[in-house]
Amino acid sequence: MATCPTFFPASGPLKTPATPATPATISALSLTSHKPHQRGSGMPTFHIELFEGRTIEQKRAFIAAITQASVQTLGVAPNTIDIILTEVKRENWATGGQLWSDASS
């Protein structure tokens, strides 16, 4: 089972969580910053890859949770947080040399 890197802080080393996440939840989470002249220094942009198939309600709830956690932990305003979800077909994702589309058959 693949693990998902986490961030502690943006400039620090990546660490692996004690409870591994699977690609079915989140594959990668990265934190970048906008240039200061765009919306202030250190405003986060999250790029999240996940398997396709979530409902719009699930995506809304997920986005709300990431936004709330960012506001609480990073001390940023909600309107400064960008979140980009990229849905990936199981046939385009492999772990341990095996496509996820093959694993479900």
ZADO-1210 file (C-alpha; in nm, 4 decimals, padded with zeros to 6 digits):
<atoms>
<atom x="00.0000" y="00.0000" z="00.0000" code="MET" pos="1"/>
<atom x="00.1416" y="00.3377" z="-00.0974" code="ALA" pos="2"/>
<atom x="00.1721" y="00.6129" z="00.1571" code="THR" pos="3"/>
<atom x="00.0931" y="00.9776" z="00.1083" code="CYS" pos="4"/>
<atom x="00.3547" y="01.2401" z="00.1920" code="PRO" pos="5"/>
<atom x="00.2474" y="01.5197" z="00.4221" code="THR" pos="6"/>
<atom x="00.3916" y="01.8629" z="00.4826" code="PHE" pos="7"/>
<atom x="00.5220" y="02.0165" z="00.8063" code="PHE" pos="8"/>
<atom x="00.5861" y="02.3232" z="00.7223" code="PRO" pos="9"/>
<atom x="00.6079" y="02.4105" z="00.3524" code="ALA" pos="10"/>
<atom x="00.9862" y="02.4479" z="00.3690" code="SER" pos="11"/>
<atom x="01.0461" y="02.1450" z="00.5909" code="GLY" pos="12"/>
<atom x="01.1050" y="01.7808" z="00.5033" code="PRO" pos="13"/>
<atom x="00.8291" y="01.5488" z="00.3871" code="LEU" pos="14"/>
<atom x="00.7162" y="01.2978" z="00.6465" code="LYS" pos="15"/>
<atom x="00.5144" y="00.9802" z="00.6137" code="THR" pos="16"/>
<atom x="00.2035" y="00.9617" z="00.8346" code="PRO" pos="17"/>
<atom x="00.1640" y="00.6817" z="01.0878" code="ALA" pos="18"/>
<atom x="-00.1586" y="00.5728" z="00.9166" code="THR" pos="19"/>
<atom x="-00.0896" y="00.5469" z="00.5441" code="PRO" pos="20"/>
<atom x="-00.3336" y="00.7015" z="00.2997" code="ALA" pos="21"/>
<atom x="-00.4184" y="00.5134" z="-00.0161" code="THR" pos="22"/>
<atom x="-00.4510" y="00.6612" z="-00.3634" code="PRO" pos="23"/>
<atom x="-00.8262" y="00.6176" z="-00.3188" code="ALA" pos="24"/>
<atom x="-00.8155" y="00.8995" z="-00.0637" code="THR" pos="25"/>
<atom x="-00.5364" y="01.1354" z="-00.1636" code="ILE" pos="26"/>
<atom x="-00.2263" y="01.0672" z="-00.3671" code="SER" pos="27"/>
<atom x="-00.0307" y="01.3824" z="-00.3206" code="ALA" pos="28"/>
<atom x="-00.0701" y="01.7034" z="-00.1348" code="LEU" pos="29"/>
<atom x="00.1601" y="01.9923" z="-00.2054" code="SER" pos="30"/>
<atom x="00.1763" y="02.3414" z="-00.0658" code="LEU" pos="31"/>
<atom x="00.2997" y="02.6312" z="-00.2754" code="THR" pos="32"/>
<atom x="00.2736" y="03.0059" z="-00.2363" code="SER" pos="33"/>
<atom x="00.1429" y="03.2831" z="-00.4575" code="HIS" pos="34"/>
<atom x="00.3807" y="03.5651" z="-00.5392" code="LYS" pos="35"/>
<atom x="00.3470" y="03.8471" z="-00.2834" code="PRO" pos="36"/>
<atom x="00.2017" y="04.0925" z="-00.5336" code="HIS" pos="37"/>
<atom x="-00.0821" y="03.8549" z="-00.6229" code="GLN" pos="38"/>
<atom x="-00.2630" y="03.8069" z="-00.2910" code="ARG" pos="39"/>
<atom x="-00.0139" y="03.8368" z="-00.0113" code="GLY" pos="40"/>
<atom x="00.2802" y="03.6311" z="00.1017" code="SER" pos="41"/>
<atom x="00.2389" y="03.2636" z="00.1874" code="GLY" pos="42"/>
<atom x="-00.1163" y="03.2034" z="00.0662" code="MET" pos="43"/>
<atom x="-00.1528" y="02.8288" z="00.0009" code="PRO" pos="44"/>
<atom x="-00.2418" y="02.6452" z="-00.3163" code="THR" pos="45"/>
<atom x="-00.3186" y="02.2756" z="-00.2770" code="PHE" pos="46"/>
<atom x="-00.2833" y="02.0377" z="-00.5722" code="HIS" pos="47"/>
<atom x="-00.4647" y="01.7124" z="-00.4948" code="ILE" pos="48"/>
<atom x="-00.4790" y="01.4046" z="-00.7151" code="GLU" pos="49"/>
<atom x="-00.7456" y="01.1434" z="-00.6518" code="LEU" pos="50"/>
<atom x="-00.9278" y="00.8699" z="-00.8367" code="PHE" pos="51"/>
<atom x="-01.2244" y="00.9876" z="-01.0386" code="GLU" pos="52"/>
<atom x="-01.5764" y="00.9045" z="-00.9271" code="GLY" pos="53"/>
<atom x="-01.6430" y="01.1309" z="-00.6282" code="ARG" pos="54"/>
<atom x="-01.9754" y="01.3142" z="-00.6237" code="THR" pos="55"/>
<atom x="-01.9893" y="01.6927" z="-00.6320" code="ILE" pos="56"/>
<atom x="-02.1187" y="01.6803" z="-00.2713" code="GLU" pos="57"/>
<atom x="-01.8097" y="01.4816" z="-00.1636" code="GLN" pos="58"/>
<atom x="-01.5820" y="01.7292" z="-00.3389" code="LYS" pos="59"/>
<atom x="-01.7564" y="02.0251" z="-00.1749" code="ARG" pos="60"/>
<atom x="-01.7210" y="01.8656" z="00.1697" code="ALA" pos="61"/>
<atom x="-01.3549" y="01.7808" z="00.1043" code="PHE" pos="62"/>
<atom x="-01.2797" y="02.1362" z="-00.0126" code="ILE" pos="63"/>
<atom x="-01.4581" y="02.2798" z="00.2922" code="ALA" pos="64"/>
<atom x="-01.2542" y="02.0569" z="00.5259" code="ALA" pos="65"/>
<atom x="-00.9215" y="02.1533" z="00.3655" code="ILE" pos="66"/>
<atom x="-01.0180" y="02.5211" z="00.3760" code="THR" pos="67"/>
<atom x="-01.1195" y="02.5033" z="00.7433" code="GLN" pos="68"/>
<atom x="-00.8005" y="02.3177" z="00.8392" code="ALA" pos="69"/>
<atom x="-00.5895" y="02.5719" z="00.6489" code="SER" pos="70"/>
<atom x="-00.7569" y="02.8664" z="00.8197" code="VAL" pos="71"/>
<atom x="-00.7084" y="02.7078" z="01.1636" code="GLN" pos="72"/>
<atom x="-00.3521" y="02.5807" z="01.1194" code="THR" pos="73"/>
<atom x="-00.1964" y="02.8319" z="00.8794" code="LEU" pos="74"/>
<atom x="-00.3857" y="03.1406" z="00.9941" code="GLY" pos="75"/>
<atom x="-00.4884" y="03.2447" z="00.6431" code="VAL" pos="76"/>
<atom x="-00.8188" y="03.3852" z="00.5227" code="ALA" pos="77"/>
<atom x="-01.0493" y="03.1395" z="00.3403" code="PRO" pos="78"/>
<atom x="-01.0580" y="03.3522" z="00.0250" code="ASN" pos="79"/>
<atom x="-00.6788" y="03.3204" z="-00.0139" code="THR" pos="80"/>
<atom x="-00.6796" y="02.9397" z="-00.0363" code="ILE" pos="81"/>
<atom x="-00.6711" y="02.7751" z="-00.3786" code="ASP" pos="82"/>
<atom x="-00.7469" y="02.4045" z="-00.4146" code="ILE" pos="83"/>
<atom x="-00.7022" y="02.2205" z="-00.7434" code="ILE" pos="84"/>
<atom x="-00.8506" y="01.8713" z="-00.7684" code="LEU" pos="85"/>
<atom x="-00.7215" y="01.6490" z="-01.0459" code="THR" pos="86"/>
<atom x="-00.9178" y="01.3321" z="-01.1065" code="GLU" pos="87"/>
<atom x="-00.7226" y="01.0393" z="-01.2462" code="VAL" pos="88"/>
<atom x="-00.8587" y="00.7250" z="-01.4090" code="LYS" pos="89"/>
<atom x="-00.7490" y="00.4030" z="-01.2397" code="ARG" pos="90"/>
<atom x="-00.6014" y="00.2925" z="-01.5723" code="GLU" pos="91"/>
<atom x="-00.3593" y="00.5876" z="-01.5538" code="ASN" pos="92"/>
<atom x="-00.2296" y="00.5196" z="-01.2011" code="TRP" pos="93"/>
<atom x="00.0038" y="00.2453" z="-01.0852" code="ALA" pos="94"/>
<atom x="00.1463" y="00.1480" z="-00.7497" code="THR" pos="95"/>
<atom x="00.4092" y="-00.1190" z="-00.7064" code="GLY" pos="96"/>
<atom x="00.4181" y="-00.1864" z="-01.0799" code="GLY" pos="97"/>
<atom x="00.0462" y="-00.2628" z="-01.1048" code="GLN" pos="98"/>
<atom x="-00.2264" y="-00.0468" z="-01.2546" code="LEU" pos="99"/>
<atom x="-00.5109" y="00.0221" z="-01.0149" code="TRP" pos="100"/>
<atom x="-00.7542" y="-00.0730" z="-01.2892" code="SER" pos="101"/>
<atom x="-00.5999" y="-00.4222" z="-01.2897" code="ASP" pos="102"/>
<atom x="-00.6117" y="-00.4471" z="-00.9107" code="ALA" pos="103"/>
<atom x="-00.9897" y="-00.4109" z="-00.9005" code="SER" pos="104"/>
<atom x="-01.0556" y="-00.6954" z="-01.1446" code="SER" pos="105"/>
</atoms>
